[in-house]
Amino acid sequence: MNQPNLHNNSIFDWVDCLYYNVYDSIIDERLRQSQPYQCELILYCMQDQNALTRAIPSTRQGKPYTFYQLHRNNITSEELYSWSTFIDVVEDYEIYLNSKIKTSETSQSVFYNCSLGWFGRTCQYTFIKGLSFVRPTFIDFVTQVFDVKRTASELLYPNPSDHTIYSCYTHIKCERDLPEICLDWREICDGKVDCVNGGQDEMFCAELEISDCAENEYRCHYGGQCIPKEMFHDDEFNSDCLDGTDEPEPFFDSICVGDPSFHCEERSCRYSLCEVNSTEKTQIQVPPFSYLCDRFVDIDAIDNETDETHCENWLCDNVYTRCDGVWNCLNGIDESNCKGSPCPSYTHPCLLPANNTMICLPLSKVNDNHIDCRGATDERWFCQQLYPSYTTSRYKCWNDSKCINTRHLCNLEPDHPYGRDQFIDCDLHEDDEQFCPTHYTPYSICEPEYSDDRTIKEKILCDLAEKYPRGSDRLYREDLHLKLTYSGYYPTDLSDKKEITFDMSQNSSIKLIQFNKPALPEIDFETAWFCNRGIPIMVSSQRYSMCLCPPSYYGNRCQYQNQRVSLTLQFHTIHSPFMWRTIVFQFFIMLVDEENIIQSYEQITYSPIRDCNIKYNIYLLFKDRPKNQSKTYNVRIDAYIMNNLTYHGSWYLSIPFPFLPVNRLASIVTIPLRAQQIQNDCDENICGKHGRCIYYFSSNNFFCQCDTNWKGRWCHLKRHSDDKCRCSPNSLCIEPGICLCPLNRFGSRCYLTRSSCKLNSCSNRGFCLSDDQRISESNFTCICNEGYWGKECEKISTFVDIFFSNIPIPQAIYAHLIRAYENNTAAHQRITTFTKIPLDRNFVTLKISSLFNILFIEFDKAYYLAVIQEEILFRNYIRTEINPSRQCLSIDKLLNSLELTLSILHRVKYYHRICQNHQQFSCFYDDIYMCLCNLERQANCFSFDHNMTYDCAGRFYCENHAQCYQDHPTCPKQLLCACPDCFYGAQCQFSTKDSSFSMDIILAYHIRPHVSFADQSFPVKVSLAITSVIVCLGLINGICSVMTFANKRFYQVGCGIYLIANSIVSFFPIIMIAFKLTSLILTQTFAIKNRTYILISCILIDFLLDTTLNIGNWLNACVAIERAINICRGVKFNKNRSKKIAKWTIVILILFIILTALHKPFYRELINDEDQYDRRTLCVVTYSPWIKQYDITINIIHLFTPFIINIISAFVIIIIAARKRSSAQTHLTRKQHLKKQLDEHKHLLISPIILVLLALPRLILVLFSGCMKS
């Protein structure tokens, strides 16, 4: 887009507005790897209505075309938009094209085709002359205007007030001692009285000091502001507190004059005047490994120890000091044979003082207390001892004890800022004069801008100055973090593969828009400051400047400060962002009063995967100027799903101090998975017939969501005809002038079609999402399916197979992925994930969608180095093996007891010696560092938190106190849960504590999906084999029983009926067990996918199994009772009555047992359990505590009551039989008869005992299922 598309603001009737997407060129993106990305769209508008009336249309800068002419020439609305046409005109033209009846009025509507450099509805605007772009964009122009403000203020006009007007806050009457100085909004409630007329600027300010914050909030030092604790110290470049006390003091203090963004505008004082509490600043207690023994003290002494003490065991030539521009070794061996050096190893280039001839001086002659080279390049200790604090004063004068700044070499300008006196005082050798004029320049040849033009001889002398000294700003220090030079590759076959190069930024979910910075600005300083913090543009008719003001200012020159709410929002999803992969939210952030009237609003298109690490900075303004102090205002955030235009929910933010001119709010909005429901419990149907009562997600407050064409606090006011919605038919009207567009539409009325997402824009079925058209109408983002990544989802995730050799195979492992950034100025990135190892396997597969250099595997409190890549070589597949030689040992096993007692600052100096003394180990660790031993047997350590809190950044994804792991530190696509004992499921949401005995829980995870039975696990094969044997034996037994008791002579008594019924019933448990196991295997292998069938099986199989088992037990008890009655009654036993009772008893028993088990089907359900390997459908039963006790009681009754009946009946039979026999056979005593009968009928006692013993495990699981593992 060359020229901008103008917009209107329907709320304030502002016209001719342009969006500026803030691009922070100040901050190095390399430092932002784990910090939020700031998104800010500043709307610059023409707010001076009087000036607009003077902007007479001018057709000299554009040619008019009617809609009819455009249509006849087959011009589309998409082409019209690409010509930077006023967006309302584009939508009007699209409506014209879609209308079946084209009236003469609409056909004569006019579009102006503007000349190059002109824009506007009638081509009336152009950018200021002097712009250094041929085809300027608004972003280019704003950037250049603020660059002029910054550059000119620093170099030409130290006092900007000489050339611009002050901005003033005029909404309180303030009289000052100096009438020409107006009040700034930052001076209100700043603790000092500025207004002499009663201290108007400090009224009500005591409320700020007595306000309290919630426990999960951080209280800013001044102003009573509260922010979420998650925002404390989360972005050192952008504070969320108005006073900036939530972050360390920023390093860009002086550049805010040229920066229009939030971190400069929304501060309660200028950066140069702000004092951040020093106790909040970060203090380094243990420095990065690269800081140790580098001759620069980085931390204060602790017990007389620093990072530069006890360095006698340290290797001065290591991966961090090698060729870094500083001699860390006394003989400079760490700077020998570096890239670009003209000399071989173990020598240094040297200029002979006699004739400036370059030689390669051996290291043996370096640091030998004899100066052999010009400037003492071989004896650098001399100047270092003379001027230890001046790291650039390293050139030793000839025949003199002085050392001068290298920038003074060949500087013969007397008026140079460094001065000439110091150089003249240096006693010149005659060949110095011959050396310097050859390359005479107005400034020294050692100035940084001449670094590419130096000869080898000049480079030798200029390199005396130590590059990036440790005393300078840490932002510009080199090699401060993890560097993997000389680390090699493991497995070794990685190094044999050709490196695949790719765009590193494609792995980021945030796409930075790169802007070509303009050349030296040609806009004059007065023009740049004409609109204060606004943007000047030229009007064609009069050739005068007008101002586009940002929301925080107004007036014909943006000289007045607006009352406003400045809001920072960050969105979090509770569940895994990948669950929201294709979901796109549209948030409407509205400032409303108590009558539900919208004061102003902003809208945000949000994708949980694309935008997960973004902070949104938003301005909300009041309709009235000044705002109505009698009204109560709050911020309401409405969320809609753009995919289907449905309402999801709302959030409420209060504005605590309405008397402040600027209300600074910062909040994290947590998006639940389920949409908010319409409530029916509001007071007396308070929203009436035309509204719905909606409770906020974040509070107990509610509001009335009105139907279309209705408004008001209670939706009781009907809208007028001129206040109705004009949204397109396929969109949703939120309010008049506020439309919710579908994903493929945009515009204020949603009539325009997005064209950025075309067919096959994203590979591998990726989801294409257009970027906000206010930023770019052509860019898009691909949301990739699991297993793919890249800008267009063209790259496949890396699969890493880890085999275990000669070590016990754990149940699960932790995988720690470490990424070292190529420039080494950003801290390494760590991702920790959790993986279960499938049963009966000796390897585990990791699916990795992130770039990494190092992979550590942790289990049983031991670390193993599984993969290391000196440079990232993207591979689709890596096969590695971990064995005892890959284990990283603790220093407790590598250092002696005396060394272990040393402080960390002293002990760490021995770490190089560990690598040299233990050649077989590749890594080790302590409480702070994880260390590698590289190919040169040097230690290379980096910080590693061994006690990291795994909570997925507070996403509350895992349940029951499980640990949560994510595949990216800030923008995860996958979350994994490590469940504590007794819990299972993807979110550890299911528990074996409250579950009934189930084959699904025990056996399902042993079944391998999508494989044949031959490839199934051993437990599955054994289970099927045992079940087959039981089924065969049970069927044989059942068939034999039925054949036996089918004889009619058994039907003469009730006992026979019980036996034949029991024989028939005995088939059902056998069939149910076989059916259960077969169904489980077929379901888990996805041979059966019909969910209705699976649900019916889940409900019925276990229910029928339990019921038929209990019926069998009770029928056996009935047989025992019948036998006992028979022997008691003897000849008086009534067979007919017995048969009749048996038939009724069987019916009653079946009904009784079914009724007692009727609760079980209602508590059975199917759940989908997904982990990193499989997706399973399980049948589970979960009881409430009361039902659980009832179920236990019923199980005890059905098990022990038949058992007791059998035992009692058996004893009755034995005792009565013995009594009768003793009467007839008197030759034996009663005791002998009893013993004989007991021996004869012992099967009556043994059989129920065996049945109880067989059923006892099931009862124990029911009674004592405190925790069941599988």
PyMOL commands that set and color helices and strands:
alter all, ss='L'
color gray80, all
select helices_A, chain A and resi 29-32+49-53+59-61+67-72+77-82+87-98+104-107+138-155+160-162+185-187+200-202+206-210+229-231+253-258+262-265+278-280+289-291+333-335+363-365+374-376+381-386+406-408+421-425+430-435+437-439+448-450+456-462+474-476+492-496+504-507+525-528+577-580+683-685+721-723+884-886+891-893+897-900+904-917+952-954+999-1006+1013-1015+1018-1045+1048-1052+1054-1065+1067-1084+1091-1132+1135-1156+1161-1163+1185-1224+1230-1240+1242-1263
alter helices_A, ss='H'
color red, helices_A
select strands_A, chain A and resi 7-9+14-21+37-46+62-66+110-114+118-119+125-126+217-219+226-228+347-351+358-362+393-396+403-405+489-490+535-539+544-548+553-554+560-561+564-573+585-593+598-606+614-621+633-641+646-654+662-671+691-695+702-706+710-711+717-718+732-735+738-740+745-746+752-753+767-770+780-783+788-789+795-796+798-804+812-819+829-836+843-848+854-859+862-869+877-882+887-890+923-925+929-933+939-943+963-966+975-978+983-984+990-991+1164-1170+1175-1181
alter strands_A, ss='S'
color yellow, strands_A
deselect
rebuild
show_as cartoon
